């Protein structure tokens, strides 16, 4: 097969793959999630298998433990989160009243400088919010129902819950055999290059998925415990959300900081709780800075701007499936681009000067100066 034919083949393969994601995005969600879980857990299964337990038993053990921890965590946290959200909603009129009584008097100088109609309108807004606090729970519930209905149907949610563990189990059980078979499909002429790129992709994705997931778990725990310590009603929801969003650089910190400070102002007013909430997230940013090198390291090689861009493009094109595959796909593209750039810099297209053997010696007995300028790949 000629080079042009190979290029055409791989271009067609990529087009078919993208088209499949586009058409089958909703159906593929549990399968993509199961694939990511299997990739995440395969090193654990390999270690248990090397310790003497069979592959099947290791897969059963790891799968049950992983999804068991998730189920237990949801069972424990869901009632607590629901209770705290309900308590916050019940206290919302008091919070609005406190803001009106404590914050608005401090803004008296600002009121005097504002046009009278604007100040009266803002005052009326706070008054109406206090009187309608009893309707807040129903409004929030309606909004959440609408969001859930727009994100996924009940059937998709059930399939995600039921199919993902099954897919993860079978992929984990056959992971090594599948990798060996895929390796056997690689063309012989380019096998060394493909294996090198695959190793680089694996290191990058492993550093991103496994390292960043562990980092998000640590940050979410820190934020939640810190906010619980200062007595914030929505401590766990805010802390968990900030930990999950920490997968995107700076998004978890910024959103969590804003939410914690805002809810602290509503609940406690302008006192030390607001400063403590901000300090918790500033300390969390310091923890992230310290832990990111050992957990993630430099294996990813993606600039934070490109990570944000990949997530936005993946979500816009393929929805939740696109968000799940965006970062692994971005790592793979980065590896291929770096390899292509390396080949370009070592080619005559970058430096067309003829290569000169480094052993050529000029008349003075020193190496020829032009030989030192020759590109390495041209020798």
C-alpha positions as CSV (number, residue, x, y, z in Angstrom):
1,X,0.0,0.0,0.0
2,X,1.4,3.4,-1.0
3,X,1.8,6.3,1.4
4,X,-1.1,8.1,-0.1
5,X,-3.3,5.1,0.3
6,X,-2.3,4.6,3.9
7,X,-3.1,8.3,4.5
8,X,-6.5,8.0,2.9
9,X,-7.2,4.8,5.0
10,X,-6.5,6.5,8.3
11,X,-8.3,9.7,7.4
12,X,-11.4,7.6,6.5
13,X,-11.0,5.7,9.8
14,X,-10.9,9.0,11.8
15,X,-14.0,10.3,9.9
16,X,-15.9,7.2,10.6
17,X,-14.9,7.3,14.3
18,X,-16.0,10.9,14.7
19,X,-19.2,10.2,12.8
20,X,-20.0,7.3,15.1
21,X,-19.5,9.5,18.2
22,X,-21.8,12.1,16.7
23,X,-24.6,9.7,15.8
24,X,-24.4,7.3,18.8
25,X,-23.3,9.7,21.6
26,X,-26.2,8.9,23.9
27,X,-25.9,5.2,23.5
28,X,-22.1,5.2,23.9
29,X,-22.1,6.9,27.3
30,X,-22.1,3.8,29.5
31,X,-19.6,2.1,27.2
32,X,-17.2,5.1,27.2
33,X,-17.6,5.4,31.0
34,X,-16.9,1.6,31.4
35,X,-13.8,1.9,29.2
36,X,-12.4,4.8,31.3
37,X,-13.1,2.9,34.5
38,X,-11.4,-0.2,33.1
39,X,-8.4,1.8,32.1
40,X,-8.2,3.4,35.5
41,X,-8.4,0.0,37.4
42,X,-6.2,-2.2,35.1
43,X,-3.0,-1.5,37.0
44,X,-4.6,-2.5,40.2
45,X,-5.8,-5.8,38.7
46,X,-2.4,-6.4,37.3
47,X,-0.7,-6.0,40.7
48,X,-3.2,-8.3,42.4
49,X,-2.7,-10.8,39.6
50,X,1.1,-10.7,40.0
51,X,0.5,-11.3,43.8
52,X,-0.9,-14.8,42.9
53,X,-4.6,-14.3,42.4
54,X,-6.1,-15.2,39.0
55,X,-7.2,-12.7,36.5
56,X,-10.9,-13.5,36.9
57,X,-10.8,-13.3,40.7
58,X,-8.8,-10.1,40.6
59,X,-11.3,-8.5,38.2
60,X,-14.2,-9.5,40.4
61,X,-12.5,-8.2,43.5
62,X,-11.5,-4.8,42.1
63,X,-14.8,-4.3,40.3
64,X,-16.9,-5.1,43.4
65,X,-14.7,-2.9,45.6
66,X,-14.7,0.1,43.3
67,X,-18.4,0.2,42.6
68,X,-19.2,-0.8,46.1
69,X,-17.3,2.2,47.4
70,X,-19.3,4.4,45.0
71,X,-22.6,3.0,46.0
72,X,-21.9,3.2,49.8
73,X,-20.6,6.8,49.3
74,X,-23.8,7.8,47.5
75,X,-25.9,6.1,50.1
76,X,-24.2,7.9,52.9
77,X,-23.8,11.3,51.3
78,X,-27.0,11.7,49.5
79,X,-29.3,12.0,52.6
80,X,-26.8,14.4,54.2
81,X,-26.6,16.6,51.1
82,X,-30.4,16.6,50.8
83,X,-30.8,17.6,54.4
84,X,-28.3,20.4,54.2
85,X,-29.8,21.8,51.0
86,X,-33.3,21.6,52.6
87,X,-32.0,23.4,55.7
88,X,-30.4,26.1,53.5
89,X,-33.6,26.6,51.6
90,X,-35.6,26.9,54.8
91,X,-33.2,29.5,56.2
92,X,-33.0,31.4,52.9
93,X,-35.6,34.1,54.0
94,X,-33.6,34.7,57.2
95,X,-30.3,35.0,55.2
96,X,-31.9,37.5,52.8
97,X,-33.2,39.5,55.8
98,X,-29.8,39.5,57.5
99,X,-28.2,40.7,54.3
100,X,-30.8,43.5,54.0
101,X,-30.3,44.5,57.7
102,X,-26.5,44.2,57.9
103,X,-25.1,44.9,54.4
104,X,-27.5,47.5,53.2
105,X,-26.9,49.9,56.1
106,X,-23.2,49.7,55.3
107,X,-23.9,50.8,51.8
108,X,-25.8,53.9,52.9
109,X,-23.2,56.2,51.2
110,X,-23.7,54.3,48.0
111,X,-27.5,54.7,48.2
112,X,-27.1,58.4,48.5
113,X,-25.1,58.6,45.3
114,X,-27.5,56.3,43.4
115,X,-30.6,57.8,41.7
116,X,-33.6,57.4,44.1
117,X,-35.5,55.1,41.7
118,X,-32.6,52.7,41.4
119,X,-32.2,52.5,45.2
120,X,-35.9,51.9,45.7
121,X,-35.9,49.1,43.1
122,X,-33.0,47.3,44.8
123,X,-34.7,47.7,48.3
124,X,-37.9,46.3,46.9
125,X,-36.0,43.3,45.4
126,X,-34.7,42.3,48.8
127,X,-38.1,42.8,50.4
128,X,-39.8,40.6,47.8
129,X,-37.1,37.9,48.1
130,X,-37.7,37.7,51.9
131,X,-41.4,37.4,51.4
132,X,-41.1,34.7,48.7
133,X,-38.6,32.5,50.6
134,X,-41.2,29.9,51.1
135,X,-41.4,29.4,47.3
136,X,-37.7,28.9,46.9
137,X,-37.7,25.2,47.5
138,X,-40.3,24.6,44.8
139,X,-38.6,26.8,42.3
140,X,-35.2,25.2,42.9
141,X,-36.8,21.7,42.6
142,X,-38.4,22.7,39.2
143,X,-35.1,24.0,37.9
144,X,-33.3,20.8,38.9
145,X,-35.9,18.7,37.3
146,X,-35.6,20.6,34.1
147,X,-31.9,20.3,34.1
148,X,-32.1,16.6,34.7
149,X,-34.6,16.1,31.9
150,X,-32.4,18.1,29.5
151,X,-29.2,16.3,30.4
152,X,-30.4,12.8,30.1
153,X,-33.5,10.7,30.2
154,X,-34.4,8.2,32.9
155,X,-33.5,5.4,30.5
156,X,-30.0,6.7,29.9
157,X,-29.5,7.2,33.6
158,X,-30.5,3.6,34.3
159,X,-28.3,2.3,31.5
160,X,-25.4,4.3,32.8
161,X,-25.9,2.8,36.3
162,X,-26.5,-0.8,35.2
163,X,-24.3,-1.2,32.1
164,X,-21.2,0.6,33.1
165,X,-20.2,-1.9,35.8
166,X,-20.8,-4.8,33.4
167,X,-18.7,-3.2,30.6
168,X,-15.9,-2.4,33.1
169,X,-15.8,-6.0,34.3
170,X,-15.5,-7.6,30.9
171,X,-13.0,-5.0,29.7
172,X,-10.9,-5.5,32.8
173,X,-11.0,-9.3,32.4
174,X,-9.9,-9.2,28.8
175,X,-7.7,-6.1,28.9
176,X,-4.3,-7.7,28.4
177,X,-5.6,-10.0,25.7
178,X,-7.2,-7.1,23.9
179,X,-4.0,-5.0,24.0
180,X,-2.0,-7.9,22.7
181,X,-4.4,-8.5,19.8
182,X,-4.5,-4.8,18.9
183,X,-0.7,-4.8,18.9
184,X,-0.8,-7.6,16.5
185,X,-2.9,-5.6,14.1
186,X,-0.3,-2.8,13.8
187,X,1.4,-2.8,10.4
188,X,4.9,-4.4,10.6
189,X,6.6,-1.6,8.8
190,X,5.6,1.1,11.4
191,X,5.3,-1.1,14.5
192,X,8.2,0.5,16.4
193,X,6.8,4.0,15.8
194,X,3.3,3.1,16.7
195,X,4.4,1.3,19.9
196,X,6.5,4.4,20.9
197,X,3.5,6.7,20.4
198,X,1.2,4.3,22.2
199,X,3.6,4.3,25.2
200,X,3.7,8.1,25.2
201,X,-0.1,8.2,25.0
202,X,-0.5,5.7,27.8
203,X,1.9,7.7,30.1
204,X,0.1,10.9,29.3
205,X,-3.4,9.6,29.8
206,X,-2.4,7.7,32.9
207,X,-0.9,10.9,34.4
208,X,-4.0,12.8,33.5
209,X,-6.8,10.4,34.4
210,X,-5.3,8.6,37.4
211,X,-3.2,11.4,38.9
212,X,-5.8,14.1,38.4
213,X,-8.6,12.0,39.7
214,X,-6.7,11.3,42.9
215,X,-5.9,15.0,43.2
216,X,-9.6,16.0,42.7
217,X,-10.5,13.5,45.4
218,X,-8.0,15.0,47.8
219,X,-9.1,18.5,47.1
220,X,-12.8,17.7,47.4
221,X,-12.2,16.1,50.7
222,X,-10.2,19.1,51.9
223,X,-12.7,21.7,50.8
224,X,-15.7,19.7,52.3
225,X,-14.0,19.1,55.7
226,X,-12.8,22.7,55.9
227,X,-16.3,24.2,55.1
228,X,-17.9,21.7,57.5
229,X,-15.5,22.9,60.2
230,X,-16.6,26.6,59.9
231,X,-20.3,25.4,59.9
232,X,-21.4,26.2,56.3
233,X,-24.8,24.6,55.5
234,X,-23.8,23.7,52.0
235,X,-20.2,22.6,52.9
236,X,-20.3,19.2,51.3
237,X,-22.1,20.1,48.0
238,X,-19.8,23.1,47.5
239,X,-16.7,21.1,48.5
240,X,-17.5,18.1,46.3
241,X,-18.4,20.3,43.3
242,X,-15.1,22.3,43.7
243,X,-13.2,19.0,43.9
244,X,-14.8,17.6,40.7
245,X,-14.3,20.9,38.8
246,X,-10.7,20.9,39.8
247,X,-10.1,18.5,36.9
248,X,-10.2,21.7,34.8
249,X,-7.3,24.0,35.7
250,X,-8.4,26.8,38.1
251,X,-12.1,26.3,37.4
252,X,-12.6,24.3,40.7
253,X,-10.8,26.9,42.7
254,X,-12.5,29.9,41.2
255,X,-16.0,28.4,41.4
256,X,-15.6,27.0,44.9
257,X,-14.1,30.2,46.2
258,X,-17.0,32.3,44.8
259,X,-19.7,29.9,46.1
260,X,-18.2,29.4,49.5
261,X,-17.7,33.2,50.1
262,X,-21.1,34.0,48.7
263,X,-22.9,31.4,50.9
264,X,-20.9,32.5,53.9
265,X,-22.0,36.0,53.4
266,X,-25.6,34.8,53.2
267,X,-25.4,32.6,56.3
268,X,-23.0,34.5,58.6
269,X,-22.9,38.0,57.3
270,X,-19.7,40.0,57.1
271,X,-17.6,38.2,59.8
272,X,-14.6,35.9,60.1
273,X,-16.5,33.0,58.4
274,X,-16.1,34.7,55.1
275,X,-12.4,35.1,55.5
276,X,-12.1,31.5,56.7
277,X,-14.0,30.2,53.6
278,X,-11.7,32.1,51.3
279,X,-8.6,30.9,53.3
280,X,-9.7,27.3,52.9
281,X,-9.7,27.6,49.1
282,X,-6.4,29.5,49.0
283,X,-4.9,26.7,51.1
284,X,-6.4,24.2,48.7
285,X,-4.7,25.9,45.8
286,X,-1.4,25.6,47.6
287,X,-2.1,21.8,48.2
288,X,-2.8,21.4,44.5
289,X,0.4,23.1,43.7
290,X,2.4,20.8,46.0
291,X,0.7,17.5,45.0
292,X,0.3,18.0,41.2
293,X,4.0,17.3,40.4
294,X,4.2,13.9,42.2
295,X,0.7,12.8,41.2
296,X,0.5,14.1,37.6
297,X,4.0,15.2,36.8
298,X,5.0,16.3,33.4
299,X,3.7,13.3,31.6
300,X,0.6,15.1,30.3
301,X,2.3,17.9,28.5
302,X,-0.9,19.9,27.9
303,X,-1.2,23.6,28.6
304,X,-4.2,24.5,30.8
305,X,-5.7,26.6,28.0
306,X,-5.7,23.5,25.7
307,X,-7.3,21.4,28.4
308,X,-10.2,23.9,28.8
309,X,-10.5,24.2,25.0
310,X,-10.6,20.4,24.6
311,X,-13.4,20.1,27.2
312,X,-15.4,22.9,25.6
313,X,-15.1,21.4,22.1
314,X,-15.8,17.9,23.2
315,X,-18.9,19.0,25.2
316,X,-20.2,21.2,22.3
317,X,-19.8,18.5,19.7
318,X,-20.6,15.2,21.5
319,X,-22.2,16.2,24.8
320,X,-21.3,14.3,28.0
321,X,-19.5,11.6,25.9
322,X,-17.4,14.3,24.4
323,X,-16.5,15.6,27.8
324,X,-15.4,12.1,28.9
325,X,-13.2,11.5,25.8
326,X,-12.0,15.1,25.3
327,X,-8.9,15.0,27.5
328,X,-7.6,11.5,26.5
329,X,-8.1,12.5,22.9
330,X,-6.3,15.8,23.5
331,X,-3.4,13.8,25.0
332,X,-3.2,11.5,22.0
333,X,-3.3,14.4,19.6
334,X,-0.6,16.2,21.5
335,X,1.7,13.1,21.3
336,X,1.1,12.8,17.6
337,X,1.8,16.5,17.0
338,X,5.0,16.4,19.1
339,X,6.2,13.4,17.1
340,X,5.4,15.1,13.8
341,X,7.2,18.2,15.0
342,X,10.2,16.1,15.9
343,X,10.3,14.6,12.5
344,X,9.9,18.0,10.8
345,X,12.8,19.5,12.8
346,X,15.0,16.6,11.8
347,X,14.0,16.7,8.1
348,X,15.4,18.6,5.1
349,X,12.1,20.5,5.0
350,X,13.2,22.4,8.1
351,X,17.0,22.6,7.3
352,X,17.8,21.8,3.6
353,X,21.6,22.2,4.1
354,X,23.4,19.0,3.2
355,X,24.6,16.9,6.1
356,X,28.3,16.7,6.6
357,X,30.0,13.9,8.5
358,X,31.3,15.0,11.9
359,X,34.6,13.2,11.3
360,X,35.6,15.6,8.4
361,X,38.6,17.6,9.6
362,X,39.6,20.9,8.0
363,X,43.2,21.9,7.1
364,X,43.9,23.3,10.5
365,X,43.2,20.0,12.2
366,X,39.9,21.1,13.9
367,X,36.4,19.8,13.0
368,X,34.8,21.5,10.1
369,X,32.6,24.3,11.4
370,X,29.8,23.5,9.0
371,X,29.6,19.9,10.3
372,X,28.5,21.1,13.7
373,X,25.5,22.8,12.1
374,X,24.2,19.7,10.3
375,X,20.9,18.3,11.7
376,X,21.3,15.1,13.7
377,X,18.8,13.1,11.6
378,X,20.7,13.9,8.4
379,X,23.9,12.0,9.5
